[in-house]
Amino acid sequence: MSDTAMYPVLRWVDLTHDHSTPELMRRFSDYHCRLVPAESIGDGCGVDMLCLHYDQPDSRSLNLALELKRLAPSVPITMFTVQHSEELAVWAMRARIWEYLVLPLEPAELARYRTCLEQLCQLRRQGCHQRVDHRPTLPDSIRLAAPSLKYQRLAPALRHIEAHYRDNIEQKELAELCEMTPSRFSRLFKESLGLGYVDYIQHKRMEFAKQRLLNSQMPITSIGYAAGFRDPSYFARAFKQFTGCTPSEYRDSCQPATRRAIGELDHATRRDDEQPSANPGLPFAV
């Protein structure tokens, strides 16, 4: 955007223990950025994005995100976090966080986010009053510090696994996607990711099952089937081998902080559904 008046207006809330938000803000120094205390957000008038910077999210700081959504329902929120888990990413998606980003940001990810943010800013400046739905991108469970040539060669297989890990996937199928022999694919996969493709798929299934156990009341047998296990007994044994406890024990031992945060989310969601927006004239109700 050539006109500086069109650049996004960002308000940053530092929720880190080492107060490192100013360092992160420097990556957006060409935008209109200001570090503010959470209590000064108000209704968010004139703000394009609330940026919440976490290092280790806890129940208090996650509940703060919900409270800010209540105070400024028209302003989207970006959540920057150092500590990442699939449960946290799913929580952000359910809480309707506009964007969820894991630090440190790779250049390509930073460029993608900036493009989306500038497009959002343009629409706001044009007075567009339509609702904008933007699903945060859920990061991979396994993040590499720097993409390698080997990893890039496995990209077709990894994308296929991401889309079909709950189905039956043959090694030959994955090798053909990468234009390799099965033996070459198997060796390269383990060299690049540190575990075989079977264990990688099992890991994806278990993370899916853990998320369902944590965030739903689905019967354990149904969760096993949904995760790709056709034998409930095998699912229970594999889950215990993977986590050290049975599925029911895992569900019962969910951390109280996570339960409280999810409870707050459910309460806030019901409240939002039952009450009209406090600012119906503002665009981009999130």
PLY file of the C-alpha trace (Angstrom):
ply
format ascii 1.0
element vertex 286
property float x
property float y
property float z
element edge 285
property int vertex1
property int vertex2
end_header
0.00 0.00 0.00
1.55 3.26 -1.08
-0.51 5.58 1.10
0.84 5.45 4.64
-2.62 6.26 5.97
-3.70 2.86 4.67
-1.25 0.90 6.78
-2.75 -1.27 9.52
-3.18 0.13 13.02
-1.95 -2.51 15.47
-2.30 -2.47 19.24
0.00 -4.86 21.06
-0.51 -6.46 24.48
2.60 -7.98 26.06
1.69 -11.23 27.86
5.23 -12.62 27.94
7.31 -13.20 31.06
10.43 -11.58 29.60
8.60 -8.55 28.13
9.94 -9.26 24.64
7.04 -7.78 22.66
8.95 -4.64 21.55
11.43 -6.91 19.76
8.60 -8.64 17.87
6.99 -5.28 17.06
10.12 -4.24 15.17
9.17 -6.72 12.44
6.12 -4.52 11.84
7.87 -1.17 12.22
6.36 0.15 8.97
2.85 -0.21 10.44
1.16 1.98 13.06
2.09 -0.02 16.16
1.63 0.82 19.83
2.23 -1.24 22.95
-0.68 -0.77 25.36
-1.96 -2.31 28.60
-4.90 -4.63 28.10
-7.21 -2.48 30.22
-6.85 0.45 27.81
-8.27 -1.37 24.78
-11.81 -0.10 25.30
-14.07 -0.77 22.33
-11.12 -0.94 19.90
-12.33 2.00 17.82
-9.79 2.89 15.12
-7.80 -0.32 15.59
-7.34 -2.85 12.78
-5.79 -5.67 14.82
-5.20 -6.59 18.45
-1.90 -8.48 18.72
-1.53 -10.65 21.83
2.04 -11.84 22.39
2.47 -14.97 24.55
5.46 -17.05 25.53
3.73 -19.56 27.84
-0.07 -19.10 27.76
-1.91 -19.88 30.97
-5.53 -19.76 32.07
-5.37 -16.09 33.08
-3.86 -14.87 29.81
-6.16 -17.02 27.66
-9.19 -15.72 29.52
-7.88 -12.22 28.83
-8.19 -12.91 25.09
-11.84 -13.82 25.61
-12.42 -10.68 27.65
-10.86 -8.49 24.95
-13.15 -10.10 22.37
-16.07 -9.13 24.57
-14.87 -5.55 25.02
-13.97 -5.01 21.34
-16.08 -7.50 19.33
-15.47 -5.69 16.05
-11.66 -5.99 16.17
-9.90 -9.19 15.06
-7.19 -10.71 17.26
-3.84 -12.21 16.30
-2.27 -14.58 18.80
1.54 -14.85 18.67
2.88 -17.68 20.83
6.24 -19.34 21.49
4.77 -22.37 23.24
2.68 -24.33 20.74
0.49 -27.41 21.04
-2.29 -28.77 18.89
-4.68 -28.27 21.82
-3.77 -24.58 22.00
-4.17 -24.12 18.24
-7.60 -25.76 18.33
-8.56 -23.58 21.32
-7.62 -20.48 19.30
-9.72 -21.65 16.36
-12.74 -22.37 18.58
-12.30 -18.99 20.28
-12.47 -17.39 16.82
-9.00 -15.89 17.03
-8.42 -14.29 13.61
-4.84 -15.57 13.22
-2.68 -17.95 15.26
1.08 -17.69 14.67
3.91 -19.72 16.21
7.20 -17.95 16.86
9.79 -17.55 15.52
8.14 -16.53 12.26
9.69 -17.82 9.06
9.98 -15.17 6.30
7.33 -16.86 4.13
4.87 -17.04 7.03
5.51 -13.40 7.94
4.92 -12.33 4.32
1.66 -14.32 4.16
0.39 -12.75 7.37
1.30 -9.23 6.29
-0.54 -9.69 2.98
-3.71 -10.87 4.75
-3.45 -8.03 7.26
-3.06 -5.36 4.58
-6.01 -6.72 2.61
-8.10 -6.58 5.78
-6.97 -2.99 6.39
-7.94 -1.96 2.86
-11.44 -3.34 3.30
-11.86 -1.52 6.60
-10.71 1.78 5.07
-13.22 1.30 2.26
-16.00 1.10 4.84
-16.88 -2.52 4.05
-19.38 -3.74 6.65
-19.47 -7.38 5.68
-18.44 -10.04 8.13
-14.98 -11.39 7.39
-14.37 -15.02 8.38
-10.70 -15.90 8.52
-9.63 -19.27 9.87
-6.21 -19.29 11.55
-3.75 -21.64 9.91
-3.01 -24.54 12.24
0.77 -25.18 12.24
2.27 -28.63 11.79
2.97 -30.53 15.01
6.55 -31.02 13.89
8.23 -27.74 12.98
11.67 -27.61 11.38
14.04 -24.78 12.19
14.93 -24.43 8.49
13.46 -26.29 5.51
15.98 -28.67 4.00
16.17 -30.10 0.49
15.36 -33.53 1.88
12.28 -32.20 3.65
11.11 -30.41 0.51
11.35 -33.66 -1.47
9.00 -35.26 1.06
6.46 -32.42 0.83
3.97 -34.29 -1.44
3.87 -37.21 0.98
3.53 -34.97 4.03
0.64 -33.10 2.45
-1.04 -36.41 1.61
-0.55 -37.66 5.17
-1.95 -34.42 6.59
-5.11 -34.88 4.53
-5.52 -38.66 4.94
-3.69 -39.77 8.11
-6.93 -41.25 9.48
-7.19 -43.51 6.42
-5.13 -46.53 5.44
-2.00 -45.23 3.69
0.48 -47.55 1.97
4.20 -46.85 1.83
4.22 -47.46 -1.92
1.58 -44.77 -2.41
3.64 -42.20 -0.51
6.84 -43.15 -2.32
5.18 -42.72 -5.71
4.00 -39.24 -4.74
7.64 -38.31 -4.08
8.89 -40.17 -7.19
11.07 -42.51 -5.11
11.41 -46.20 -4.52
9.78 -47.38 -1.26
13.15 -48.12 0.33
14.58 -44.72 -0.62
11.43 -42.97 0.66
11.52 -44.84 3.96
15.18 -44.02 4.56
14.81 -40.34 3.61
11.68 -39.93 5.71
13.40 -41.16 8.86
16.52 -39.12 8.18
14.48 -35.93 7.75
11.85 -36.27 10.49
13.56 -38.52 12.99
10.93 -41.27 12.86
9.47 -43.66 10.30
6.38 -42.82 8.30
4.28 -45.38 10.22
5.23 -43.79 13.55
4.61 -40.33 12.08
1.08 -41.29 11.03
0.51 -42.89 14.45
1.63 -39.63 16.07
-0.86 -37.64 13.98
-3.66 -40.02 14.93
-2.80 -39.83 18.62
-2.70 -36.03 18.60
-6.13 -36.08 16.93
-7.43 -38.45 19.61
-5.96 -36.33 22.43
-7.62 -33.23 21.04
-10.99 -34.98 20.85
-10.61 -36.37 24.37
-9.76 -32.92 25.66
-12.32 -30.85 23.76
-15.35 -33.08 23.26
-17.61 -35.53 25.02
-17.43 -38.11 22.23
-17.36 -41.73 23.47
-13.83 -43.10 23.57
-14.68 -45.87 21.10
-16.01 -43.30 18.62
-12.85 -41.23 19.02
-10.76 -44.29 18.22
-12.72 -44.93 15.04
-12.55 -41.25 14.05
-8.77 -41.27 14.54
-8.39 -44.20 12.16
-8.33 -47.20 14.50
-10.69 -50.02 13.56
-10.09 -52.04 16.75
-11.05 -50.30 20.03
-8.78 -52.60 22.05
-5.79 -51.81 19.84
-6.56 -48.09 20.11
-6.57 -48.29 23.92
-3.25 -50.20 23.97
-1.60 -47.89 21.43
-2.82 -44.78 23.25
-1.40 -46.01 26.56
1.91 -46.84 24.89
1.99 -43.35 23.34
0.92 -41.29 26.39
1.52 -43.54 29.38
-2.16 -43.65 30.32
-5.45 -44.96 28.96
-7.80 -42.69 26.99
-10.19 -42.41 29.93
-7.32 -41.57 32.31
-6.10 -38.91 29.90
-9.54 -37.33 29.68
-9.93 -37.35 33.47
-6.50 -35.82 34.06
-6.91 -32.79 31.77
-5.15 -29.84 33.31
-7.50 -27.66 35.37
-6.24 -24.53 33.56
-7.23 -25.96 30.21
-10.63 -26.97 31.50
-11.21 -23.50 32.94
-10.15 -21.81 29.70
-12.46 -24.02 27.64
-15.26 -23.43 30.13
-14.79 -19.69 29.76
-14.85 -20.09 25.99
-18.12 -22.03 26.07
-19.68 -19.46 28.38
-18.53 -16.55 26.22
-19.77 -18.28 23.06
-23.20 -18.83 24.54
-23.31 -15.23 25.72
-22.33 -13.93 22.26
-24.99 -16.08 20.60
-27.71 -14.90 22.99
-26.92 -11.18 22.91
-26.74 -8.76 19.95
-23.42 -7.15 19.11
-22.63 -4.11 21.26
-21.33 -2.28 18.16
-23.53 -3.27 15.20
-22.26 -0.37 13.09
-18.64 -1.49 13.15
-17.31 -3.86 10.49
-15.69 -7.24 10.89
-17.48 -8.73 13.86
-15.23 -11.66 14.71
0 1
1 2
2 3
3 4
4 5
5 6
6 7
7 8
8 9
9 10
10 11
11 12
12 13
13 14
14 15
15 16
16 17
17 18
18 19
19 20
20 21
21 22
22 23
23 24
24 25
25 26
26 27
27 28
28 29
29 30
30 31
31 32
32 33
33 34
34 35
35 36
36 37
37 38
38 39
39 40
40 41
41 42
42 43
43 44
44 45
45 46
46 47
47 48
48 49
49 50
50 51
51 52
52 53
53 54
54 55
55 56
56 57
57 58
58 59
59 60
60 61
61 62
62 63
63 64
64 65
65 66
66 67
67 68
68 69
69 70
70 71
71 72
72 73
73 74
74 75
75 76
76 77
77 78
78 79
79 80
80 81
81 82
82 83
83 84
84 85
85 86
86 87
87 88
88 89
89 90
90 91
91 92
92 93
93 94
94 95
95 96
96 97
97 98
98 99
99 100
100 101
101 102
102 103
103 104
104 105
105 106
106 107
107 108
108 109
109 110
110 111
111 112
112 113
113 114
114 115
115 116
116 117
117 118
118 119
119 120
120 121
121 122
122 123
123 124
124 125
125 126
126 127
127 128
128 129
129 130
130 131
131 132
132 133
133 134
134 135
135 136
136 137
137 138
138 139
139 140
140 141
141 142
142 143
143 144
144 145
145 146
146 147
147 148
148 149
149 150
150 151
151 152
152 153
153 154
154 155
155 156
156 157
157 158
158 159
159 160
160 161
161 162
162 163
163 164
164 165
165 166
166 167
167 168
168 169
169 170
170 171
171 172
172 173
173 174
174 175
175 176
176 177
177 178
178 179
179 180
180 181
181 182
182 183
183 184
184 185
185 186
186 187
187 188
188 189
189 190
190 191
191 192
192 193
193 194
194 195
195 196
196 197
197 198
198 199
199 200
200 201
201 202
202 203
203 204
204 205
205 206
206 207
207 208
208 209
209 210
210 211
211 212
212 213
213 214
214 215
215 216
216 217
217 218
218 219
219 220
220 221
221 222
222 223
223 224
224 225
225 226
226 227
227 228
228 229
229 230
230 231
231 232
232 233
233 234
234 235
235 236
236 237
237 238
238 239
239 240
240 241
241 242
242 243
243 244
244 245
245 246
246 247
247 248
248 249
249 250
250 251
251 252
252 253
253 254
254 255
255 256
256 257
257 258
258 259
259 260
260 261
261 262
262 263
263 264
264 265
265 266
266 267
267 268
268 269
269 270
270 271
271 272
272 273
273 274
274 275
275 276
276 277
277 278
278 279
279 280
280 281
281 282
282 283
283 284
284 285
